[in-house]
Amino acid sequence: MQLPYPKISVVTPNYNQGDFIEKTIISVLHQSYPNVEYLIIDGGSTDNSISIIKKYESQLQYWVSEKDQGMYHAINKGFSMATGDIMCWINSDDVLWEDALSHVAAIFLKYPKVCWLQGYPSVIDEQGELLFQREPIATKEHFYNLRFNKDFSFIQQESTFWRKSLWEKAGGQLDTNYSLAADFELWLRFFKHESLYCTKKQLAAFRKRKTKNR
């Protein structure tokens, strides 16, 4: 008997990223996976972001453009409406790799004990060329001892996916008191409940840029 495809919710926060957001949207909508719920939360962009989002609105579960309180507030808004069994967010200048969601879903289906998962941390440049990739490191000891300050072996947000059940168990929101690295605080909460597992596959990439809007 073939197992059903679990729904994967992807949230993208955006503010004035018109130069890159279309690449992000395409990387999500062109996934081979058949059960994706995609939500875009725009913070009231004044560039061409809205016209780009509207090109794809028929393929989006939801989108909105309104003033917000920053990136993490926008992400929380998106996740509050998400109904998927698996969750992630991808910022509006970063990308999912081809077939990433199919690979993620297959692992979560095969291994019920896996509640959050990281792929190869990857970095691309403004043109989309791969600059850097390394094997993931996922031990709680490594993270709690802040070893990433020495070897830059961060848990890469773009390449990390989790079950909604873990998200809810860990509080069901990002801490908006942080202006940066709220994902690190979320990982601390996740580690209190479940081990992080790794897969040796590219799942997503952070785009290295000269400037970041938010």
C-alpha positions, 0 to 999 in steps of 0.5 A: 500500500502506497503511503500518502504524501505528507503535506509540507508547509514552506513559509517565505518572509519578504521585504524589498527583495525583488532582485531575488524573491522570484528565484526563491519562489521558483525553487519552491514551486518547481519542487517535484513533490506533490503536496506543498503548502506555500505561504509568503508573508511580505512586510509591505515592500515598496520595490517590485516584490508584490508584482513578482508575488502576484505572478505566482499567486494562483500557486500559493496557499496564501500571501499578504503584504502588510507592515509587520514587526520584522522577519521573525514576526512575519514567519510566525504569522505564516506558521500560524496558518500552516497546516502541514505535517512538516515545516520549514522556512526559506528566506526570500533570497535563498533557495531550495535545491531540486527534489529537496522536499521529496527527499525530506518527506521520504525520510520522515515517512520511513523514520518516525523517530526523526522529528527534525532533519538537516541537510548539507549546509550550502552557500551560493553567491548572488548569481546562484553559484555554489560557494561552499558546502560541508557535511552537517554536524548535529550533536547537541553537545556541539551546539550547546558548547558553541563550537560553531563559534570556532569552526562555523559548523552552524545548524543551517536554517535553510537546510533544516526541516521539522515535524509540526508536532515538534514545533508545537511541543517547543512552543509553536513560535519564534522568539521575536525578541531576537533581531537575528539568529532566532533560529538558534534559540529555536534549535535550543528548544528543539534539542530539549525534546528530540535529537537532530538527524542529518542527511548527506544531501543538499536541501537548500542554500543560503545566498551570500550577498553584499547587503541584506534587507532583513 
